[in-house]
Amino acid sequence: MKPRRKSRQVIVGKVPIGGDAPITVQSMTNTKTEDIAATVHQILQLEEA
C-alpha cells in the first residue's frame, strides 16, 4: 500500500480534515423516520460497513 501523503489539518465546522485526523464519512438513511426499526437497522448497517 502506498504511504499517505503528509497534509495540513483544517477544521470544517467541528470536523478535523487532513493531517493525522481519521477519515470522516457522512451518510444519510433513506427510510421513513416514522419507521424507527428500519431506520435503526439501516444506521447499524452503515456503522458496520
Secondary structure by P-SEA (a helix, b strand, c coil): cccccbbbbbbcccccccccccbbbbbcccccccaaaaaaaaaaaaaac
